[in-house]
Amino acid sequence: MSFWQLTFVLLIYIPIVLLWIFSLMNLAGRKDLSGLAKGLWAVAIVFLPLIGMIVYFATIPEPESPDPKPEPTEDGDG
């Protein structure tokens, strides 16, 4: 294996494969999507890997903070 082939494998191919696996695992663990939506996303990620992953990660909603701070009241009781 030449230097450039090894560089391509280590710096480009392996990170893309790891990101592909992570995106499928993330998709499987999401509770906010129905089974049909998960299936369609999985098809997009598997058959259009780079584009599917970019669109998937761009459209994930922001996680809600687990402990929202209460709003202070005007009368000073809070």
C-alpha positions as CSV (number, residue, x, y, z in Angstrom):
1,M,0.0,0.0,0.0
2,S,1.5,3.4,-1.0
3,F,1.7,6.4,1.3
4,W,-1.2,8.1,-0.4
5,Q,-3.5,5.1,-0.2
6,L,-2.7,4.7,3.5
7,T,-3.3,8.5,4.0
8,F,-6.7,8.2,2.2
9,V,-7.8,5.2,4.3
10,L,-6.7,6.7,7.7
11,L,-7.8,10.3,7.2
12,I,-10.9,10.1,5.0
13,Y,-12.3,6.6,4.7
14,I,-12.2,5.4,8.3
15,P,-13.7,8.6,9.8
16,I,-16.5,8.5,7.3
17,V,-17.3,4.9,8.1
18,L,-17.3,5.6,11.8
19,L,-19.6,8.6,11.3
20,W,-21.9,6.4,9.2
21,I,-22.1,3.8,12.0
22,F,-22.6,6.6,14.6
23,S,-25.4,8.1,12.6
24,L,-27.2,4.8,12.3
25,M,-26.8,4.1,16.0
26,N,-28.1,7.6,16.8
27,L,-31.1,7.1,14.5
28,A,-31.9,3.8,16.2
29,G,-31.9,5.4,19.7
30,R,-34.2,8.3,18.9
31,K,-37.5,8.2,20.6
32,D,-39.1,11.1,18.7
33,L,-39.3,9.4,15.3
34,S,-41.8,6.8,14.2
35,G,-40.8,3.5,12.7
36,L,-41.5,4.7,9.2
37,A,-39.4,7.8,9.7
38,K,-36.5,5.8,11.1
39,G,-36.7,3.4,8.1
40,L,-36.7,6.3,5.6
41,W,-33.8,7.9,7.3
42,A,-31.9,4.6,7.4
43,V,-32.5,4.1,3.7
44,A,-31.2,7.7,3.0
45,I,-28.1,7.2,5.2
46,V,-27.3,3.8,3.7
47,F,-27.8,4.5,0.0
48,L,-26.7,8.2,0.1
49,P,-24.0,8.0,2.8
50,L,-22.4,11.4,2.8
51,I,-25.4,13.4,1.8
52,G,-27.7,11.4,4.0
53,M,-25.5,11.9,7.1
54,I,-25.1,15.6,6.5
55,V,-28.9,16.2,6.1
56,Y,-29.7,13.9,9.0
57,F,-27.3,15.7,11.4
58,A,-28.5,19.1,10.2
59,T,-32.1,18.3,10.9
60,I,-31.8,16.8,14.4
61,P,-33.7,19.0,16.8
62,E,-31.9,20.7,19.6
63,P,-32.1,18.7,22.8
64,E,-34.2,20.2,25.5
65,S,-32.5,21.2,28.7
66,P,-33.4,18.6,31.4
67,D,-33.8,21.1,34.2
68,P,-35.2,24.5,33.1
69,K,-34.8,27.3,35.5
70,P,-38.1,28.8,36.8
71,E,-38.9,32.3,35.7
72,P,-38.5,34.9,38.4
73,T,-41.7,36.6,39.5
74,E,-42.2,40.3,39.7
75,D,-43.1,40.3,43.4
76,G,-39.7,38.9,44.4
77,D,-41.0,35.5,45.7
78,G,-39.0,33.4,43.4
